[in-house]
Amino acid sequence: MSSKRKGTLYERELFHMFWNSSWAAVRSAGSGSTPLPAPDILAGNKEKLLAIECKAIKSKSKHFKKEEVQQLKTFSETINANPIIAMRFDNIGWFFLDVNNLKENKNGNYTISLNHCKKEGIKFAELIGDYKQSKL
Amino acid sequence: MSSKRKGTLYERELFHMFWNSSWAAVRSAGSGSTPLPAPDILAGNKEKLLAIECKAIKSKSKHFKKEEVQQLKTFSETINANPIIAMRFDNIGWFFLDVNNLKENKNGNYTISLNHCKKEGIKFAELIGDYKQSKL
Protein backbone atom coordinates (compact mmCIF):
# COMPACT_ATOMS: atom_id res chain seq x y z
CA MET A 1 0.00 0.00 0.00
CA SER A 2 1.39 3.44 -0.86
CA SER A 3 2.24 5.76 1.99
CA LYS A 4 -0.40 8.27 0.83
CA ARG A 5 -3.11 5.63 0.54
CA LYS A 6 -2.23 4.26 3.96
CA GLY A 7 -2.37 7.77 5.39
CA THR A 8 -5.85 8.33 3.99
CA LEU A 9 -7.04 4.93 5.21
CA TYR A 10 -6.05 5.61 8.80
CA GLU A 11 -7.21 9.21 8.73
CA ARG A 12 -10.61 7.77 7.89
CA GLU A 13 -10.29 5.21 10.67
CA LEU A 14 -9.66 7.96 13.19
CA PHE A 15 -12.39 10.13 11.68
CA HIS A 16 -14.89 7.32 12.26
CA MET A 17 -13.60 6.67 15.78
CA PHE A 18 -14.63 10.23 16.67
CA TRP A 19 -18.07 9.89 15.12
CA ASN A 20 -18.57 6.53 16.85
CA SER A 21 -17.83 8.32 20.13
CA SER A 22 -20.42 11.04 19.54
CA TRP A 23 -17.86 13.63 18.58
CA ALA A 24 -18.03 15.48 15.26
CA ALA A 25 -15.09 15.46 12.89
CA VAL A 26 -14.09 16.71 9.46
CA ARG A 27 -11.22 15.58 7.30
CA SER A 28 -9.44 18.50 5.72
CA ALA A 29 -9.47 18.80 1.93
CA GLY A 30 -6.43 19.66 -0.07
CA SER A 31 -3.96 19.98 2.74
CA GLY A 32 -1.42 19.36 -0.02
CA SER A 33 -2.84 21.87 -2.51
CA THR A 34 -2.68 25.02 -0.44
CA PRO A 35 0.27 26.61 1.31
CA LEU A 36 -2.04 27.41 4.21
CA PRO A 37 -1.70 25.18 7.25
CA ALA A 38 -4.31 22.46 7.50
CA PRO A 39 -4.46 19.64 10.00
CA ASP A 40 -5.66 16.27 8.73
CA ILE A 41 -8.66 16.22 11.03
CA LEU A 42 -10.57 18.73 13.10
CA ALA A 43 -12.65 17.02 15.76
CA GLY A 44 -14.67 18.38 18.60
CA ASN A 45 -17.46 18.07 21.08
CA LYS A 46 -19.20 20.77 23.08
CA GLU A 47 -16.10 21.37 25.18
CA LYS A 48 -13.02 20.72 23.11
CA LEU A 49 -11.71 21.22 19.62
CA LEU A 50 -8.73 19.17 18.44
CA ALA A 51 -6.55 19.92 15.40
CA ILE A 52 -4.94 16.64 14.50
CA GLU A 53 -2.02 15.62 12.30
CA CYS A 54 -2.11 11.84 11.68
CA LYS A 55 0.80 9.55 10.92
CA ALA A 56 0.47 5.82 10.39
CA ILE A 57 3.82 4.05 10.33
CA LYS A 58 5.36 0.61 10.19
CA SER A 59 8.64 1.62 11.84
CA LYS A 60 9.11 2.57 15.47
CA SER A 61 9.75 6.29 15.04
CA LYS A 62 8.95 9.21 12.77
CA HIS A 63 10.67 12.53 12.13
CA PHE A 64 8.74 15.78 11.93
CA LYS A 65 10.17 19.00 10.53
CA LYS A 66 9.90 22.00 12.79
CA GLU A 67 7.86 23.84 10.13
CA GLU A 68 5.22 21.08 10.13
CA VAL A 69 4.92 21.19 13.91
CA GLN A 70 4.92 24.99 13.98
CA GLN A 71 2.13 25.13 11.38
CA LEU A 72 -0.03 22.85 13.49
CA LYS A 73 0.61 25.03 16.53
CA THR A 74 -0.16 28.24 14.65
CA PHE A 75 -3.33 26.84 13.13
CA SER A 76 -4.47 25.61 16.53
CA GLU A 77 -3.78 28.91 18.27
CA THR A 78 -5.73 30.77 15.60
CA ILE A 79 -8.82 28.56 15.83
CA ASN A 80 -8.50 27.88 19.57
CA ALA A 81 -7.95 24.14 19.23
CA ASN A 82 -5.60 21.73 20.97
CA PRO A 83 -2.77 20.71 18.62
CA ILE A 84 -2.47 16.93 18.57
CA ILE A 85 -0.22 14.49 16.76
CA ALA A 86 -1.90 11.13 16.30
CA MET A 87 0.56 8.27 15.77
CA ARG A 88 -0.61 4.88 14.59
CA PHE A 89 1.94 2.10 14.79
CA ASP A 90 1.23 -1.02 12.71
CA ASN A 91 -0.13 -3.85 14.86
CA ILE A 92 -0.02 -1.66 17.96
CA GLY A 93 -2.50 1.13 17.43
CA TRP A 94 -3.01 4.80 18.14
CA PHE A 95 -1.28 7.15 20.55
CA PHE A 96 -2.01 10.86 20.90
CA LEU A 97 0.46 13.56 21.85
CA ASP A 98 -0.11 17.20 22.74
CA VAL A 99 2.22 19.09 20.42
CA ASN A 100 2.92 21.69 23.09
CA ASN A 101 4.62 19.01 25.17
CA LEU A 102 6.99 17.79 22.44
CA LYS A 103 10.69 18.34 22.90
CA GLU A 104 12.63 19.42 19.85
CA ASN A 105 15.91 17.88 18.69
CA LYS A 106 19.12 19.91 18.61
CA ASN A 107 18.35 20.86 15.00
CA GLY A 108 14.89 22.15 15.89
CA ASN A 109 13.06 19.19 14.34
CA TYR A 110 11.22 16.46 16.21
CA THR A 111 11.42 12.69 16.49
CA ILE A 112 8.47 10.77 17.86
CA SER A 113 9.17 7.19 18.84
CA LEU A 114 6.97 4.36 19.99
CA ASN A 115 8.74 4.48 23.34
CA HIS A 116 7.99 8.17 23.70
CA CYS A 117 4.35 7.53 22.79
CA LYS A 118 4.08 4.77 25.39
CA LYS A 119 5.47 7.10 28.05
CA GLU A 120 3.93 10.43 27.14
CA GLY A 121 1.07 9.65 24.81
CA ILE A 122 -2.51 8.93 25.68
CA LYS A 123 -4.96 6.48 24.15
CA PHE A 124 -8.13 7.42 22.32
CA ALA A 125 -10.41 6.89 25.30
CA GLU A 126 -8.42 9.43 27.27
CA LEU A 127 -8.26 11.84 24.34
CA ILE A 128 -12.02 12.09 24.16
CA GLY A 129 -12.48 11.92 27.91
CA ASP A 130 -11.89 14.47 30.57
CA TYR A 131 -8.66 16.30 29.91
CA LYS A 132 -8.23 17.02 33.59
CA GLN A 133 -7.82 13.33 34.26
CA SER A 134 -5.37 12.77 31.44
CA LYS A 135 -1.83 13.93 30.84
CA LEU A 136 -2.88 16.47 28.23
CA MET B 1 -18.80 25.97 -15.59
CA SER B 2 -20.30 22.89 -13.94
CA SER B 3 -22.24 23.39 -10.76
CA LYS B 4 -19.76 21.26 -8.82
CA ARG B 5 -16.75 23.14 -10.18
CA LYS B 6 -18.40 26.47 -9.43
CA GLY B 7 -19.17 25.27 -5.90
CA THR B 8 -15.55 24.35 -5.29
CA LEU B 9 -14.31 27.63 -6.77
CA TYR B 10 -16.41 29.73 -4.40
CA GLU B 11 -15.78 27.49 -1.43
CA ARG B 12 -12.11 28.28 -2.00
CA GLU B 13 -12.88 31.98 -2.35
CA LEU B 14 -14.59 31.98 1.02
CA PHE B 15 -11.86 29.83 2.56
CA HIS B 16 -9.27 32.44 1.52
CA MET B 17 -11.45 35.30 2.75
CA PHE B 18 -11.21 33.80 6.25
CA TRP B 19 -7.45 33.35 6.07
CA ASN B 20 -7.03 36.89 4.75
CA SER B 21 -8.94 38.07 7.83
CA SER B 22 -6.68 36.21 10.26
CA TRP B 23 -9.19 33.46 10.87
CA ALA B 24 -8.31 29.79 10.34
CA ALA B 25 -10.40 27.62 8.04
CA VAL B 26 -10.50 24.12 6.65
CA ARG B 27 -12.41 22.83 3.66
CA SER B 28 -14.03 19.52 4.39
CA ALA B 29 -12.93 16.49 2.37
CA GLY B 30 -15.32 14.00 0.95
CA SER B 31 -18.52 15.55 2.13
CA GLY B 32 -20.01 13.54 -0.73
CA SER B 33 -18.29 10.27 0.10
CA THR B 34 -19.52 9.73 3.64
CA PRO B 35 -23.04 9.62 5.00
CA LEU B 36 -21.83 11.60 7.99
CA PRO B 37 -22.74 15.27 8.04
CA ALA B 38 -19.96 17.57 6.90
CA PRO B 39 -20.18 21.30 6.32
CA ASP B 40 -18.21 22.70 3.39
CA ILE B 41 -16.03 24.86 5.61
CA LEU B 42 -15.17 25.04 9.29
CA ALA B 43 -13.75 28.43 10.21
CA GLY B 44 -12.87 29.95 13.51
CA ASN B 45 -10.93 32.39 15.57
CA LYS B 46 -10.24 32.37 19.30
CA GLU B 47 -13.86 33.13 20.08
CA LYS B 48 -16.08 31.59 17.45
CA LEU B 49 -16.36 28.46 15.37
CA LEU B 50 -18.55 28.50 12.26
CA ALA B 51 -19.82 25.43 10.38
CA ILE B 52 -20.64 26.68 6.90
CA GLU B 53 -22.61 25.30 3.99
CA CYS B 54 -21.82 27.29 0.81
CA LYS B 55 -24.02 27.82 -2.21
CA ALA B 56 -23.05 29.89 -5.22
CA ILE B 57 -25.96 30.53 -7.56
CA LYS B 58 -26.91 32.44 -10.67
CA SER B 59 -30.63 32.58 -9.87
CA LYS B 60 -32.28 34.61 -7.15
CA SER B 61 -33.26 31.80 -4.81
CA LYS B 62 -32.26 28.32 -3.74
CA HIS B 63 -34.14 25.43 -2.15
CA PHE B 64 -32.70 23.43 0.73
CA LYS B 65 -34.08 20.12 1.88
CA LYS B 66 -34.89 19.88 5.54
CA GLU B 67 -32.42 16.99 5.94
CA GLU B 68 -29.58 19.14 4.66
CA VAL B 69 -30.40 21.94 7.08
CA GLN B 70 -30.94 19.52 9.95
CA GLN B 71 -27.57 17.87 9.31
CA LEU B 72 -25.82 21.22 9.50
CA LYS B 73 -27.63 21.98 12.76
CA THR B 74 -26.79 18.60 14.26
CA PHE B 75 -23.14 18.81 13.25
CA SER B 76 -22.89 22.31 14.69
CA GLU B 77 -24.52 21.37 17.98
CA THR B 78 -22.14 18.43 18.36
CA ILE B 79 -18.99 20.46 17.75
CA ASN B 80 -20.29 23.65 19.38
CA ALA B 81 -20.20 25.76 16.23
CA ASN B 82 -22.61 28.30 14.76
CA PRO B 83 -24.45 26.80 11.77
CA ILE B 84 -24.19 29.19 8.83
CA ILE B 85 -25.46 29.11 5.27
CA ALA B 86 -23.27 31.18 2.96
CA MET B 87 -25.05 32.28 -0.21
CA ARG B 88 -23.14 33.77 -3.11
CA PHE B 89 -25.25 35.38 -5.82
CA ASP B 90 -23.53 35.96 -9.17
CA ASN B 91 -22.47 39.59 -9.62
CA ILE B 92 -23.81 40.48 -6.16
CA GLY B 93 -21.67 38.61 -3.67
CA TRP B 94 -21.91 36.83 -0.35
CA PHE B 95 -24.56 36.85 2.35
CA PHE B 96 -24.48 34.82 5.55
CA LEU B 97 -27.47 33.42 7.41
CA ASP B 98 -27.69 31.81 10.82
CA VAL B 99 -29.48 28.53 10.18
CA ASN B 100 -31.27 28.75 13.51
CA ASN B 101 -33.14 31.81 12.24
CA LEU B 102 -34.40 30.23 9.01
CA LYS B 103 -38.11 29.73 8.60
CA GLU B 104 -39.20 26.48 7.04
CA ASN B 105 -41.73 26.14 4.25
CA LYS B 106 -45.01 24.30 4.76
CA ASN B 107 -43.38 21.09 3.54
CA GLY B 108 -40.54 21.43 6.05
CA ASN B 109 -37.96 22.44 3.47
CA TYR B 110 -36.39 25.86 3.07
CA THR B 111 -36.14 28.48 0.34
CA ILE B 112 -33.51 31.16 0.59
CA SER B 113 -33.96 34.13 -1.72
CA LEU B 114 -31.81 37.13 -2.49
CA ASN B 115 -34.49 39.32 -0.94
CA HIS B 116 -34.39 37.29 2.26
CA CYS B 117 -30.59 37.53 2.31
CA LYS B 118 -30.72 41.28 1.88
CA LYS B 119 -33.14 41.58 4.79
CA GLU B 120 -31.87 38.94 7.20
CA GLY B 121 -28.37 38.09 6.06
CA ILE B 122 -25.15 39.71 7.09
CA LYS B 123 -22.05 40.48 5.06
CA PHE B 124 -18.65 38.94 5.59
CA ALA B 125 -17.28 41.84 7.64
CA GLU B 126 -20.10 41.38 10.14
CA LEU B 127 -19.73 37.62 10.14
CA ILE B 128 -16.15 37.83 11.33
CA GLY B 129 -16.79 40.80 13.60
CA ASP B 130 -18.55 41.04 16.89
CA TYR B 131 -21.69 38.91 16.89
CA LYS B 132 -23.33 41.13 19.45
CA GLN B 133 -23.34 43.99 16.99
CA SER B 134 -24.71 41.92 14.13
CA LYS B 135 -28.04 40.25 13.55
CA LEU B 136 -26.66 36.78 14.22
Interface residues (C-beta under 8 A of the other chain):
Chain A: W19 S22 W23 A24 V26 R27 S28 A29 G30 L36 P37 A38 P39 L42 A43 G44 N45 K46 E47 L49 F75 T78 I79 N80 A81
Chain B: W19 S22 W23 A24 V26 R27 S28 A29 G30 L36 P37 A38 P39 L42 A43 G44 N45 K46 E47 L49 F75 E77 T78 I79 N80 A81
